[in-house]
Amino acid sequence: MGLIYHIASGADWERARREGVYTTSTRGRSLAEEGFIHASRAHQVAAVADAFYASDRDLLVLVIDEDRVEPEIRYEDVPGGEEPFPHIYGPLDVTAVLRTVPFAPGPDGRFRFGEA
């Protein structure tokens, strides 16, 4: 079982739990608009949060079991990135999410994520 991670707003996750599928690509963008759901490996989560979610509150990290994800997952390079990121090419069934982790910046305003 490989794990990947997705930063979500609490509201987006609650909507997904009601509907059974998660369709937010990233902050302010839907799966339909972007074409895939952005995800990260554990060591990439904090840098993504610092770059794109610094002003957001009520965040969660979705802990996703890759084996439970039905749509294709592609590891792809991103502009300015040093290594590929996982992208989920379709709606994410909520049953693929093993747990959620509350996610907030530390006192210095930077995010840390210690999931192994």
SEROFI-605318 format. One record per residue (C-alpha): residue number from 1; x, y, z; residue in one letter. Coordinates in nm, 3 decimals. Example, Ala and Ser with C-alpha at 12.3 -4.5 7.8 and 13.67 -1.06 7.14 Angstrom:
<rec><nr>1</nr><px>1.230</px><py>-0.450</py><pz>0.780</pz><rest>a</rest></rec>
<rec><nr>2</nr><px>1.367</px><py>-0.106</py><pz>0.714</pz><rest>s</rest></rec>
This chain:
<rec><nr>1</nr><px>0.000</px><py>0.000</py><pz>0.000</pz><rest>m</rest></rec>
<rec><nr>2</nr><px>0.145</px><py>0.332</py><pz>-0.109</pz><rest>g</rest></rec>
<rec><nr>3</nr><px>0.018</px><py>0.652</py><pz>0.043</pz><rest>l</rest></rec>
<rec><nr>4</nr><px>-0.029</px><py>0.986</py><pz>-0.126</pz><rest>i</rest></rec>
<rec><nr>5</nr><px>-0.165</px><py>1.307</py><pz>0.023</pz><rest>y</rest></rec>
<rec><nr>6</nr><px>-0.396</px><py>1.589</py><pz>-0.077</pz><rest>h</rest></rec>
<rec><nr>7</nr><px>-0.448</px><py>1.923</py><pz>0.098</pz><rest>i</rest></rec>
<rec><nr>8</nr><px>-0.819</px><py>1.999</py><pz>0.125</pz><rest>a</rest></rec>
<rec><nr>9</nr><px>-1.042</px><py>2.258</py><pz>0.285</pz><rest>s</rest></rec>
<rec><nr>10</nr><px>-1.271</px><py>2.128</py><pz>0.554</pz><rest>g</rest></rec>
<rec><nr>11</nr><px>-1.573</px><py>2.242</py><pz>0.352</pz><rest>a</rest></rec>
<rec><nr>12</nr><px>-1.458</px><py>2.057</py><pz>0.038</pz><rest>d</rest></rec>
<rec><nr>13</nr><px>-1.403</px><py>1.738</py><pz>0.236</pz><rest>w</rest></rec>
<rec><nr>14</nr><px>-1.743</px><py>1.761</py><pz>0.407</pz><rest>e</rest></rec>
<rec><nr>15</nr><px>-1.910</px><py>1.804</py><pz>0.067</pz><rest>r</rest></rec>
<rec><nr>16</nr><px>-1.721</px><py>1.499</py><pz>-0.062</pz><rest>a</rest></rec>
<rec><nr>17</nr><px>-1.829</px><py>1.291</py><pz>0.235</pz><rest>r</rest></rec>
<rec><nr>18</nr><px>-2.194</px><py>1.378</py><pz>0.162</pz><rest>r</rest></rec>
<rec><nr>19</nr><px>-2.158</px><py>1.308</py><pz>-0.212</pz><rest>e</rest></rec>
<rec><nr>20</nr><px>-1.926</px><py>1.007</py><pz>-0.189</pz><rest>g</rest></rec>
<rec><nr>21</nr><px>-1.660</px><py>1.151</py><pz>-0.422</pz><rest>v</rest></rec>
<rec><nr>22</nr><px>-1.400</px><py>1.426</py><pz>-0.396</pz><rest>y</rest></rec>
<rec><nr>23</nr><px>-1.367</px><py>1.649</py><pz>-0.703</pz><rest>t</rest></rec>
<rec><nr>24</nr><px>-1.155</px><py>1.946</py><pz>-0.596</pz><rest>t</rest></rec>
<rec><nr>25</nr><px>-0.827</px><py>1.963</py><pz>-0.785</pz><rest>s</rest></rec>
<rec><nr>26</nr><px>-0.653</px><py>2.224</py><pz>-0.576</pz><rest>t</rest></rec>
<rec><nr>27</nr><px>-0.727</px><py>2.552</py><pz>-0.402</pz><rest>r</rest></rec>
<rec><nr>28</nr><px>-1.002</px><py>2.723</py><pz>-0.604</pz><rest>g</rest></rec>
<rec><nr>29</nr><px>-0.995</px><py>2.475</py><pz>-0.895</pz><rest>r</rest></rec>
<rec><nr>30</nr><px>-1.218</px><py>2.177</py><pz>-0.966</pz><rest>s</rest></rec>
<rec><nr>31</nr><px>-1.128</px><py>1.845</py><pz>-1.123</pz><rest>l</rest></rec>
<rec><nr>32</nr><px>-1.332</px><py>1.951</py><pz>-1.429</pz><rest>a</rest></rec>
<rec><nr>33</nr><px>-1.126</px><py>2.270</py><pz>-1.465</pz><rest>e</rest></rec>
<rec><nr>34</nr><px>-0.782</px><py>2.119</py><pz>-1.403</pz><rest>e</rest></rec>
<rec><nr>35</nr><px>-0.825</px><py>1.768</py><pz>-1.542</pz><rest>g</rest></rec>
<rec><nr>36</nr><px>-0.678</px><py>1.592</py><pz>-1.237</pz><rest>f</rest></rec>
<rec><nr>37</nr><px>-0.657</px><py>1.613</py><pz>-0.859</pz><rest>i</rest></rec>
<rec><nr>38</nr><px>-0.323</px><py>1.738</py><pz>-0.728</pz><rest>h</rest></rec>
<rec><nr>39</nr><px>-0.158</px><py>1.515</py><pz>-0.470</pz><rest>a</rest></rec>
<rec><nr>40</nr><px>0.180</px><py>1.486</py><pz>-0.303</pz><rest>s</rest></rec>
<rec><nr>41</nr><px>0.410</px><py>1.241</py><pz>-0.137</pz><rest>r</rest></rec>
<rec><nr>42</nr><px>0.458</px><py>1.295</py><pz>0.237</pz><rest>a</rest></rec>
<rec><nr>43</nr><px>0.782</px><py>1.491</py><pz>0.205</pz><rest>h</rest></rec>
<rec><nr>44</nr><px>0.622</px><py>1.728</py><pz>-0.052</pz><rest>q</rest></rec>
<rec><nr>45</nr><px>0.315</px><py>1.829</py><pz>0.152</pz><rest>v</rest></rec>
<rec><nr>46</nr><px>0.463</px><py>2.112</py><pz>0.361</pz><rest>a</rest></rec>
<rec><nr>47</nr><px>0.631</px><py>2.286</py><pz>0.067</pz><rest>a</rest></rec>
<rec><nr>48</nr><px>0.305</px><py>2.275</py><pz>-0.132</pz><rest>v</rest></rec>
<rec><nr>49</nr><px>0.117</px><py>2.420</py><pz>0.164</pz><rest>a</rest></rec>
<rec><nr>50</nr><px>0.372</px><py>2.698</py><pz>0.212</pz><rest>d</rest></rec>
<rec><nr>51</nr><px>0.358</px><py>2.788</py><pz>-0.158</pz><rest>a</rest></rec>
<rec><nr>52</nr><px>-0.018</px><py>2.776</py><pz>-0.216</pz><rest>f</rest></rec>
<rec><nr>53</nr><px>-0.211</px><py>2.763</py><pz>0.114</pz><rest>y</rest></rec>
<rec><nr>54</nr><px>-0.031</px><py>3.011</py><pz>0.342</pz><rest>a</rest></rec>
<rec><nr>55</nr><px>-0.342</px><py>3.227</py><pz>0.391</pz><rest>s</rest></rec>
<rec><nr>56</nr><px>-0.591</px><py>2.938</py><pz>0.423</pz><rest>d</rest></rec>
<rec><nr>57</nr><px>-0.733</px><py>2.801</py><pz>0.745</pz><rest>r</rest></rec>
<rec><nr>58</nr><px>-0.951</px><py>2.497</py><pz>0.817</pz><rest>d</rest></rec>
<rec><nr>59</nr><px>-0.723</px><py>2.271</py><pz>0.614</pz><rest>l</rest></rec>
<rec><nr>60</nr><px>-0.696</px><py>1.895</py><pz>0.625</pz><rest>l</rest></rec>
<rec><nr>61</nr><px>-0.455</px><py>1.652</py><pz>0.468</pz><rest>v</rest></rec>
<rec><nr>62</nr><px>-0.631</px><py>1.358</py><pz>0.308</pz><rest>l</rest></rec>
<rec><nr>63</nr><px>-0.427</px><py>1.040</py><pz>0.354</pz><rest>v</rest></rec>
<rec><nr>64</nr><px>-0.500</px><py>0.835</py><pz>0.041</pz><rest>i</rest></rec>
<rec><nr>65</nr><px>-0.432</px><py>0.467</py><pz>-0.019</pz><rest>d</rest></rec>
<rec><nr>66</nr><px>-0.309</px><py>0.446</py><pz>-0.380</pz><rest>e</rest></rec>
<rec><nr>67</nr><px>-0.440</px><py>0.088</py><pz>-0.408</pz><rest>d</rest></rec>
<rec><nr>68</nr><px>-0.796</px><py>0.209</py><pz>-0.343</pz><rest>r</rest></rec>
<rec><nr>69</nr><px>-0.787</px><py>0.485</py><pz>-0.605</pz><rest>v</rest></rec>
<rec><nr>70</nr><px>-0.978</px><py>0.376</py><pz>-0.915</pz><rest>e</rest></rec>
<rec><nr>71</nr><px>-0.876</px><py>0.653</py><pz>-1.158</pz><rest>p</rest></rec>
<rec><nr>72</nr><px>-0.527</px><py>0.650</py><pz>-1.301</pz><rest>e</rest></rec>
<rec><nr>73</nr><px>-0.251</px><py>0.805</py><pz>-1.088</pz><rest>i</rest></rec>
<rec><nr>74</nr><px>0.032</px><py>0.957</py><pz>-1.288</pz><rest>r</rest></rec>
<rec><nr>75</nr><px>0.357</px><py>1.083</py><pz>-1.137</pz><rest>y</rest></rec>
<rec><nr>76</nr><px>0.433</px><py>1.392</py><pz>-1.340</pz><rest>e</rest></rec>
<rec><nr>77</nr><px>0.687</px><py>1.671</py><pz>-1.341</pz><rest>d</rest></rec>
<rec><nr>78</nr><px>0.558</px><py>2.017</py><pz>-1.259</pz><rest>v</rest></rec>
<rec><nr>79</nr><px>0.710</px><py>2.350</py><pz>-1.365</pz><rest>p</rest></rec>
<rec><nr>80</nr><px>0.983</px><py>2.447</py><pz>-1.121</pz><rest>g</rest></rec>
<rec><nr>81</nr><px>0.962</px><py>2.114</py><pz>-0.938</pz><rest>g</rest></rec>
<rec><nr>82</nr><px>1.260</px><py>1.896</py><pz>-0.863</pz><rest>e</rest></rec>
<rec><nr>83</nr><px>1.066</px><py>1.569</py><pz>-0.872</pz><rest>e</rest></rec>
<rec><nr>84</nr><px>0.731</px><py>1.440</py><pz>-0.997</pz><rest>p</rest></rec>
<rec><nr>85</nr><px>0.403</px><py>1.476</py><pz>-0.809</pz><rest>f</rest></rec>
<rec><nr>86</nr><px>0.114</px><py>1.228</py><pz>-0.813</pz><rest>p</rest></rec>
<rec><nr>87</nr><px>-0.194</px><py>1.341</py><pz>-1.006</pz><rest>h</rest></rec>
<rec><nr>88</nr><px>-0.527</px><py>1.158</py><pz>-0.984</pz><rest>i</rest></rec>
<rec><nr>89</nr><px>-0.706</px><py>1.158</py><pz>-1.320</pz><rest>y</rest></rec>
<rec><nr>90</nr><px>-1.066</px><py>1.131</py><pz>-1.207</pz><rest>g</rest></rec>
<rec><nr>91</nr><px>-1.296</px><py>1.163</py><pz>-0.908</pz><rest>p</rest></rec>
<rec><nr>92</nr><px>-1.158</px><py>1.033</py><pz>-0.580</pz><rest>l</rest></rec>
<rec><nr>93</nr><px>-1.396</px><py>0.795</py><pz>-0.402</pz><rest>d</rest></rec>
<rec><nr>94</nr><px>-1.402</px><py>0.886</py><pz>-0.032</pz><rest>v</rest></rec>
<rec><nr>95</nr><px>-1.335</px><py>0.522</py><pz>0.059</pz><rest>t</rest></rec>
<rec><nr>96</nr><px>-0.980</px><py>0.564</py><pz>-0.074</pz><rest>a</rest></rec>
<rec><nr>97</nr><px>-0.913</px><py>0.819</py><pz>0.204</pz><rest>v</rest></rec>
<rec><nr>98</nr><px>-0.784</px><py>0.632</py><pz>0.508</pz><rest>l</rest></rec>
<rec><nr>99</nr><px>-0.796</px><py>0.931</py><pz>0.742</pz><rest>r</rest></rec>
<rec><nr>100</nr><px>-0.772</px><py>1.306</py><pz>0.755</pz><rest>t</rest></rec>
<rec><nr>101</nr><px>-0.516</px><py>1.507</py><pz>0.947</pz><rest>v</rest></rec>
<rec><nr>102</nr><px>-0.589</px><py>1.864</py><pz>1.064</pz><rest>p</rest></rec>
<rec><nr>103</nr><px>-0.333</px><py>2.090</py><pz>0.904</pz><rest>f</rest></rec>
<rec><nr>104</nr><px>-0.233</px><py>2.439</py><pz>1.018</pz><rest>a</rest></rec>
<rec><nr>105</nr><px>0.083</px><py>2.646</py><pz>0.998</pz><rest>p</rest></rec>
<rec><nr>106</nr><px>0.311</px><py>2.667</py><pz>1.299</pz><rest>g</rest></rec>
<rec><nr>107</nr><px>0.377</px><py>2.984</py><pz>1.500</pz><rest>p</rest></rec>
<rec><nr>108</nr><px>0.629</px><py>3.095</py><pz>1.238</pz><rest>d</rest></rec>
<rec><nr>109</nr><px>0.361</px><py>3.075</py><pz>0.964</pz><rest>g</rest></rec>
<rec><nr>110</nr><px>0.520</px><py>2.772</py><pz>0.793</pz><rest>r</rest></rec>
<rec><nr>111</nr><px>0.361</px><py>2.430</py><pz>0.754</pz><rest>f</rest></rec>
<rec><nr>112</nr><px>0.513</px><py>2.106</py><pz>0.876</pz><rest>r</rest></rec>
<rec><nr>113</nr><px>0.395</px><py>1.758</py><pz>0.795</pz><rest>f</rest></rec>
<rec><nr>114</nr><px>0.542</px><py>1.455</py><pz>0.966</pz><rest>g</rest></rec>
<rec><nr>115</nr><px>0.336</px><py>1.169</py><pz>0.824</pz><rest>e</rest></rec>
<rec><nr>116</nr><px>0.562</px><py>0.871</py><pz>0.755</pz><rest>a</rest></rec>
